[in-house]
Amino acid sequence: MNEIDVGVDFGITNSDIAIKSDKSVSYKTLSSEKNIHLSLKNIIKDLQSNSVLNNICVTGGKHLDLPDNFDGLKILKKNEITCIGAGAKYLSGIDSDFLVLSCGSGTACVGYKNKTSTHLGGSGLGGGTIRGLCKLAAQVDDPEEINELSKKGSQIGDYVLKDVVSGPIGFLPEDSIAVHLGNLDMINKLKKEDICKSIIYLVATNIARLAATTAISSSLDKIVVVGRSPNYSLYTEVLQRWIEYSGLEVIFLKEGEFATAIGALES
């Protein structure tokens, strides 16, 4: 049977898995359980069906609650911040320093300088916020449906600058959001697609500003985006617009949702 090393990133909703053999690296995702021991048991069972597991490196969630040995296998526990930086470095191949914007259920900013990862801040806003608010306000919580609805929506529930001021504010474009979901005259007229679009804008705009200010204050001119939230096409569009508006380079990684998992193997 094929021998593999495994990196696992336990998330609130999904557990992302990097699988490394002598010949290749592959990735998969399984749903997370509330009990992390059960999550790991399910992952091991799934992988052992056609492979021999050598090393299992774990990070994220409550991974420190796991024992050092699990079902006869040694469990190597890795620092999540170190894994985020190492995974972004592995997937991007960038030689210079950069900021990693890790966009999961919440959001983390990790500086990668001189091959060292440092936690620089973050936000409780993220993909989990998008799903939660869309479920609350539009009764939709499937990410693919939210993504499709947001493409069709308008922003009649938001105020942009040209709606509320008669002149420029600094160098901001006139279509910059002045108040998210602040147009109370239109709130009861919003369709599901309008709600989904405004919610993604609310989260993505604020995360873009957080990332830009964190990068600038840390003297970093590149932002590498990882995580699953960029699977919302509007989220990616908003991030790119406002990060580039700040004069920074932004890079969205292929298979970026697995950065932390592969980082567990590479750190």
Contacts in CASP RR format, 6 or more apart in sequence:
PFRMAT RR
TARGET T0000
AUTHOR 0000-0000-0000
METHOD contacts of the structure
MODEL  1
MNEIDVGVDFGITNSDIAIKSDKSVSYKTLSSEKNIHLSLKNIIKDLQSN
SVLNNICVTGGKHLDLPDNFDGLKILKKNEITCIGAGAKYLSGIDSDFLV
LSCGSGTACVGYKNKTSTHLGGSGLGGGTIRGLCKLAAQVDDPEEINELS
KKGSQIGDYVLKDVVSGPIGFLPEDSIAVHLGNLDMINKLKKEDICKSII
YLVATNIARLAATTAISSSLDKIVVVGRSPNYSLYTEVLQRWIEYSGLEV
IFLKEGEFATAIGALES
1 50 0 8 1.000
1 51 0 8 1.000
1 52 0 8 1.000
2 21 0 8 1.000
2 50 0 8 1.000
2 51 0 8 1.000
2 52 0 8 1.000
3 21 0 8 1.000
3 22 0 8 1.000
3 51 0 8 1.000
3 52 0 8 1.000
3 54 0 8 1.000
4 19 0 8 1.000
4 20 0 8 1.000
4 21 0 8 1.000
4 47 0 8 1.000
4 51 0 8 1.000
4 52 0 8 1.000
4 53 0 8 1.000
4 54 0 8 1.000
5 19 0 8 1.000
5 20 0 8 1.000
5 21 0 8 1.000
5 53 0 8 1.000
5 54 0 8 1.000
5 55 0 8 1.000
5 56 0 8 1.000
5 57 0 8 1.000
5 265 0 8 1.000
6 17 0 8 1.000
6 18 0 8 1.000
6 19 0 8 1.000
6 20 0 8 1.000
6 43 0 8 1.000
6 47 0 8 1.000
6 53 0 8 1.000
6 55 0 8 1.000
6 56 0 8 1.000
6 57 0 8 1.000
6 265 0 8 1.000
7 17 0 8 1.000
7 18 0 8 1.000
7 19 0 8 1.000
7 20 0 8 1.000
7 56 0 8 1.000
7 57 0 8 1.000
7 58 0 8 1.000
7 59 0 8 1.000
7 261 0 8 1.000
7 262 0 8 1.000
7 263 0 8 1.000
7 264 0 8 1.000
7 265 0 8 1.000
8 15 0 8 1.000
8 16 0 8 1.000
8 17 0 8 1.000
8 18 0 8 1.000
8 40 0 8 1.000
8 43 0 8 1.000
8 56 0 8 1.000
8 57 0 8 1.000
8 58 0 8 1.000
8 59 0 8 1.000
8 63 0 8 1.000
8 261 0 8 1.000
8 264 0 8 1.000
9 15 0 8 1.000
9 16 0 8 1.000
9 17 0 8 1.000
9 59 0 8 1.000
9 60 0 8 1.000
9 80 0 8 1.000
9 83 0 8 1.000
9 258 0 8 1.000
9 260 0 8 1.000
9 261 0 8 1.000
9 264 0 8 1.000
10 32 0 8 1.000
10 36 0 8 1.000
10 39 0 8 1.000
10 58 0 8 1.000
10 59 0 8 1.000
10 60 0 8 1.000
10 61 0 8 1.000
10 62 0 8 1.000
10 63 0 8 1.000
11 32 0 8 1.000
11 60 0 8 1.000
11 61 0 8 1.000
11 105 0 8 1.000
12 32 0 8 1.000
12 61 0 8 1.000
12 105 0 8 1.000
12 128 0 8 1.000
13 31 0 8 1.000
13 32 0 8 1.000
13 105 0 8 1.000
13 128 0 8 1.000
14 29 0 8 1.000
14 30 0 8 1.000
14 31 0 8 1.000
14 32 0 8 1.000
14 228 0 8 1.000
15 29 0 8 1.000
15 30 0 8 1.000
15 31 0 8 1.000
15 32 0 8 1.000
15 39 0 8 1.000
15 43 0 8 1.000
16 27 0 8 1.000
16 28 0 8 1.000
16 29 0 8 1.000
16 257 0 8 1.000
16 258 0 8 1.000
16 260 0 8 1.000
16 261 0 8 1.000
17 27 0 8 1.000
17 28 0 8 1.000
17 29 0 8 1.000
17 30 0 8 1.000
17 43 0 8 1.000
17 47 0 8 1.000
17 258 0 8 1.000
17 261 0 8 1.000
18 25 0 8 1.000
18 26 0 8 1.000
18 27 0 8 1.000
18 258 0 8 1.000
18 261 0 8 1.000
18 262 0 8 1.000
18 263 0 8 1.000
18 264 0 8 1.000
18 265 0 8 1.000
19 25 0 8 1.000
19 26 0 8 1.000
19 27 0 8 1.000
19 28 0 8 1.000
19 47 0 8 1.000
19 51 0 8 1.000
20 262 0 8 1.000
20 265 0 8 1.000
21 51 0 8 1.000
25 262 0 8 1.000
27 255 0 8 1.000
27 258 0 8 1.000
27 261 0 8 1.000
27 262 0 8 1.000
29 257 0 8 1.000
30 39 0 8 1.000
30 42 0 8 1.000
30 43 0 8 1.000
30 46 0 8 1.000
32 39 0 8 1.000
33 39 0 8 1.000
33 42 0 8 1.000
36 61 0 8 1.000
36 62 0 8 1.000
36 63 0 8 1.000
36 65 0 8 1.000
36 66 0 8 1.000
37 65 0 8 1.000
37 66 0 8 1.000
37 70 0 8 1.000
40 58 0 8 1.000
40 66 0 8 1.000
40 70 0 8 1.000
40 75 0 8 1.000
41 70 0 8 1.000
41 71 0 8 1.000
44 53 0 8 1.000
44 56 0 8 1.000
44 70 0 8 1.000
44 71 0 8 1.000
44 73 0 8 1.000
47 53 0 8 1.000
53 73 0 8 1.000
55 74 0 8 1.000
55 76 0 8 1.000
55 265 0 8 1.000
56 70 0 8 1.000
56 73 0 8 1.000
56 74 0 8 1.000
56 75 0 8 1.000
56 76 0 8 1.000
57 76 0 8 1.000
57 77 0 8 1.000
57 78 0 8 1.000
57 264 0 8 1.000
57 265 0 8 1.000
58 66 0 8 1.000
58 75 0 8 1.000
58 76 0 8 1.000
58 77 0 8 1.000
58 78 0 8 1.000
58 264 0 8 1.000
59 77 0 8 1.000
59 78 0 8 1.000
59 79 0 8 1.000
59 80 0 8 1.000
59 83 0 8 1.000
59 260 0 8 1.000
59 261 0 8 1.000
59 263 0 8 1.000
59 264 0 8 1.000
60 80 0 8 1.000
60 83 0 8 1.000
60 260 0 8 1.000
61 80 0 8 1.000
63 77 0 8 1.000
63 78 0 8 1.000
63 80 0 8 1.000
64 77 0 8 1.000
66 75 0 8 1.000
66 77 0 8 1.000
67 75 0 8 1.000
68 74 0 8 1.000
68 75 0 8 1.000
68 77 0 8 1.000
69 75 0 8 1.000
78 263 0 8 1.000
78 264 0 8 1.000
78 267 0 8 1.000
79 267 0 8 1.000
80 260 0 8 1.000
81 108 0 8 1.000
81 110 0 8 1.000
81 117 0 8 1.000
81 118 0 8 1.000
81 119 0 8 1.000
82 117 0 8 1.000
82 263 0 8 1.000
82 267 0 8 1.000
83 260 0 8 1.000
83 261 0 8 1.000
83 263 0 8 1.000
83 264 0 8 1.000
83 267 0 8 1.000
84 100 0 8 1.000
84 102 0 8 1.000
84 108 0 8 1.000
84 110 0 8 1.000
84 117 0 8 1.000
84 226 0 8 1.000
84 259 0 8 1.000
84 260 0 8 1.000
84 263 0 8 1.000
85 100 0 8 1.000
85 110 0 8 1.000
85 111 0 8 1.000
85 112 0 8 1.000
85 117 0 8 1.000
85 259 0 8 1.000
85 263 0 8 1.000
85 267 0 8 1.000
86 117 0 8 1.000
86 262 0 8 1.000
86 263 0 8 1.000
86 266 0 8 1.000
86 267 0 8 1.000
87 226 0 8 1.000
87 259 0 8 1.000
87 260 0 8 1.000
87 262 0 8 1.000
87 263 0 8 1.000
87 266 0 8 1.000
87 267 0 8 1.000
88 98 0 8 1.000
88 100 0 8 1.000
88 110 0 8 1.000
88 112 0 8 1.000
88 224 0 8 1.000
88 226 0 8 1.000
88 253 0 8 1.000
88 259 0 8 1.000
89 112 0 8 1.000
89 115 0 8 1.000
89 266 0 8 1.000
90 259 0 8 1.000
90 262 0 8 1.000
90 263 0 8 1.000
90 266 0 8 1.000
91 226 0 8 1.000
91 253 0 8 1.000
91 254 0 8 1.000
91 255 0 8 1.000
91 256 0 8 1.000
91 258 0 8 1.000
91 259 0 8 1.000
91 262 0 8 1.000
92 98 0 8 1.000
92 224 0 8 1.000
92 251 0 8 1.000
92 253 0 8 1.000
94 222 0 8 1.000
94 224 0 8 1.000
94 251 0 8 1.000
96 222 0 8 1.000
97 111 0 8 1.000
97 112 0 8 1.000
97 113 0 8 1.000
97 114 0 8 1.000
97 220 0 8 1.000
97 222 0 8 1.000
98 111 0 8 1.000
98 112 0 8 1.000
98 220 0 8 1.000
98 222 0 8 1.000
98 223 0 8 1.000
98 224 0 8 1.000
98 251 0 8 1.000
99 109 0 8 1.000
99 110 0 8 1.000
99 111 0 8 1.000
99 112 0 8 1.000
99 120 0 8 1.000
99 211 0 8 1.000
99 214 0 8 1.000
99 215 0 8 1.000
99 218 0 8 1.000
99 220 0 8 1.000
99 222 0 8 1.000
99 223 0 8 1.000
99 224 0 8 1.000
100 108 0 8 1.000
100 109 0 8 1.000
100 110 0 8 1.000
100 111 0 8 1.000
100 112 0 8 1.000
100 117 0 8 1.000
100 223 0 8 1.000
100 224 0 8 1.000
100 226 0 8 1.000
100 259 0 8 1.000
101 107 0 8 1.000
101 108 0 8 1.000
101 109 0 8 1.000
101 207 0 8 1.000
101 211 0 8 1.000
101 223 0 8 1.000
101 224 0 8 1.000
101 225 0 8 1.000
101 226 0 8 1.000
101 239 0 8 1.000
102 108 0 8 1.000
102 109 0 8 1.000
102 110 0 8 1.000
102 226 0 8 1.000
102 227 0 8 1.000
102 259 0 8 1.000
102 260 0 8 1.000
103 126 0 8 1.000
103 127 0 8 1.000
103 207 0 8 1.000
103 225 0 8 1.000
103 226 0 8 1.000
103 227 0 8 1.000
103 228 0 8 1.000
103 229 0 8 1.000
103 230 0 8 1.000
103 235 0 8 1.000
104 126 0 8 1.000
104 127 0 8 1.000
104 128 0 8 1.000
104 227 0 8 1.000
104 228 0 8 1.000
104 229 0 8 1.000
105 126 0 8 1.000
105 127 0 8 1.000
105 128 0 8 1.000
106 122 0 8 1.000
106 123 0 8 1.000
106 124 0 8 1.000
106 125 0 8 1.000
106 126 0 8 1.000
106 127 0 8 1.000
106 128 0 8 1.000
106 129 0 8 1.000
107 122 0 8 1.000
107 123 0 8 1.000
107 124 0 8 1.000
107 125 0 8 1.000
107 126 0 8 1.000
107 207 0 8 1.000
107 210 0 8 1.000
107 229 0 8 1.000
108 119 0 8 1.000
108 121 0 8 1.000
108 122 0 8 1.000
109 119 0 8 1.000
109 120 0 8 1.000
109 121 0 8 1.000
109 122 0 8 1.000
109 210 0 8 1.000
109 211 0 8 1.000
109 214 0 8 1.000
109 215 0 8 1.000
110 117 0 8 1.000
110 118 0 8 1.000
110 119 0 8 1.000
110 120 0 8 1.000
111 117 0 8 1.000
111 118 0 8 1.000
111 119 0 8 1.000
111 120 0 8 1.000
111 218 0 8 1.000
111 220 0 8 1.000
112 224 0 8 1.000
113 218 0 8 1.000
113 220 0 8 1.000
120 214 0 8 1.000
120 218 0 8 1.000
121 214 0 8 1.000
122 210 0 8 1.000
122 214 0 8 1.000
123 206 0 8 1.000
123 207 0 8 1.000
123 210 0 8 1.000
125 203 0 8 1.000
125 206 0 8 1.000
125 207 0 8 1.000
126 203 0 8 1.000
126 207 0 8 1.000
126 229 0 8 1.000
127 203 0 8 1.000
127 228 0 8 1.000
127 229 0 8 1.000
127 232 0 8 1.000
129 199 0 8 1.000
129 203 0 8 1.000
130 146 0 8 1.000
130 199 0 8 1.000
130 200 0 8 1.000
130 203 0 8 1.000
130 229 0 8 1.000
130 232 0 8 1.000
130 235 0 8 1.000
131 141 0 8 1.000
131 143 0 8 1.000
131 146 0 8 1.000
132 141 0 8 1.000
133 199 0 8 1.000
133 202 0 8 1.000
134 140 0 8 1.000
134 141 0 8 1.000
134 146 0 8 1.000
134 195 0 8 1.000
134 196 0 8 1.000
134 199 0 8 1.000
135 141 0 8 1.000
137 195 0 8 1.000
137 199 0 8 1.000
138 149 0 8 1.000
138 192 0 8 1.000
138 195 0 8 1.000
138 196 0 8 1.000
139 192 0 8 1.000
140 146 0 8 1.000
140 149 0 8 1.000
140 192 0 8 1.000
140 196 0 8 1.000
143 231 0 8 1.000
143 232 0 8 1.000
146 196 0 8 1.000
146 200 0 8 1.000
146 232 0 8 1.000
147 231 0 8 1.000
147 232 0 8 1.000
147 233 0 8 1.000
147 234 0 8 1.000
149 192 0 8 1.000
149 193 0 8 1.000
149 196 0 8 1.000
149 197 0 8 1.000
150 193 0 8 1.000
150 196 0 8 1.000
150 197 0 8 1.000
150 200 0 8 1.000
150 232 0 8 1.000
150 233 0 8 1.000
150 234 0 8 1.000
151 193 0 8 1.000
151 197 0 8 1.000
151 233 0 8 1.000
151 234 0 8 1.000
152 193 0 8 1.000
152 197 0 8 1.000
153 191 0 8 1.000
153 193 0 8 1.000
153 194 0 8 1.000
153 196 0 8 1.000
153 197 0 8 1.000
154 193 0 8 1.000
154 194 0 8 1.000
154 197 0 8 1.000
155 177 0 8 1.000
155 194 0 8 1.000
155 197 0 8 1.000
155 198 0 8 1.000
155 201 0 8 1.000
156 183 0 8 1.000
156 186 0 8 1.000
156 189 0 8 1.000
156 190 0 8 1.000
156 194 0 8 1.000
157 181 0 8 1.000
157 182 0 8 1.000
157 183 0 8 1.000
157 186 0 8 1.000
157 187 0 8 1.000
157 190 0 8 1.000
157 194 0 8 1.000
157 198 0 8 1.000
158 177 0 8 1.000
158 178 0 8 1.000
158 179 0 8 1.000
158 180 0 8 1.000
158 181 0 8 1.000
158 182 0 8 1.000
158 183 0 8 1.000
158 198 0 8 1.000
158 201 0 8 1.000
159 177 0 8 1.000
159 178 0 8 1.000
159 179 0 8 1.000
159 182 0 8 1.000
159 183 0 8 1.000
160 174 0 8 1.000
160 175 0 8 1.000
160 176 0 8 1.000
160 177 0 8 1.000
160 178 0 8 1.000
161 168 0 8 1.000
161 169 0 8 1.000
161 172 0 8 1.000
161 173 0 8 1.000
161 174 0 8 1.000
161 175 0 8 1.000
161 176 0 8 1.000
161 177 0 8 1.000
161 178 0 8 1.000
162 174 0 8 1.000
162 175 0 8 1.000
163 178 0 8 1.000
163 183 0 8 1.000
164 178 0 8 1.000
164 179 0 8 1.000
165 178 0 8 1.000
168 174 0 8 1.000
169 176 0 8 1.000
177 201 0 8 1.000
177 202 0 8 1.000
177 205 0 8 1.000
180 198 0 8 1.000
180 201 0 8 1.000
180 202 0 8 1.000
180 205 0 8 1.000
181 187 0 8 1.000
181 198 0 8 1.000
181 199 0 8 1.000
181 202 0 8 1.000
190 198 0 8 1.000
197 234 0 8 1.000
200 232 0 8 1.000
200 234 0 8 1.000
200 235 0 8 1.000
200 238 0 8 1.000
201 234 0 8 1.000
201 238 0 8 1.000
203 229 0 8 1.000
203 235 0 8 1.000
204 229 0 8 1.000
204 232 0 8 1.000
204 234 0 8 1.000
204 235 0 8 1.000
204 238 0 8 1.000
204 239 0 8 1.000
205 238 0 8 1.000
205 242 0 8 1.000
207 239 0 8 1.000
208 238 0 8 1.000
208 239 0 8 1.000
208 241 0 8 1.000
208 242 0 8 1.000
208 243 0 8 1.000
209 242 0 8 1.000
211 223 0 8 1.000
211 239 0 8 1.000
211 243 0 8 1.000
212 223 0 8 1.000
212 242 0 8 1.000
212 243 0 8 1.000
212 246 0 8 1.000
212 248 0 8 1.000
215 221 0 8 1.000
215 222 0 8 1.000
215 223 0 8 1.000
215 246 0 8 1.000
215 248 0 8 1.000
216 246 0 8 1.000
216 248 0 8 1.000
221 247 0 8 1.000
221 248 0 8 1.000
221 249 0 8 1.000
222 248 0 8 1.000
222 249 0 8 1.000
222 250 0 8 1.000
222 251 0 8 1.000
223 243 0 8 1.000
223 248 0 8 1.000
223 249 0 8 1.000
223 250 0 8 1.000
223 251 0 8 1.000
224 251 0 8 1.000
224 253 0 8 1.000
225 236 0 8 1.000
225 239 0 8 1.000
225 250 0 8 1.000
225 251 0 8 1.000
225 252 0 8 1.000
225 253 0 8 1.000
225 256 0 8 1.000
226 253 0 8 1.000
226 256 0 8 1.000
226 257 0 8 1.000
226 259 0 8 1.000
226 260 0 8 1.000
227 256 0 8 1.000
227 257 0 8 1.000
227 259 0 8 1.000
227 260 0 8 1.000
228 257 0 8 1.000
229 235 0 8 1.000
230 236 0 8 1.000
230 239 0 8 1.000
230 252 0 8 1.000
230 256 0 8 1.000
231 257 0 8 1.000
236 252 0 8 1.000
239 250 0 8 1.000
240 250 0 8 1.000
240 252 0 8 1.000
243 250 0 8 1.000
244 250 0 8 1.000
253 259 0 8 1.000
END
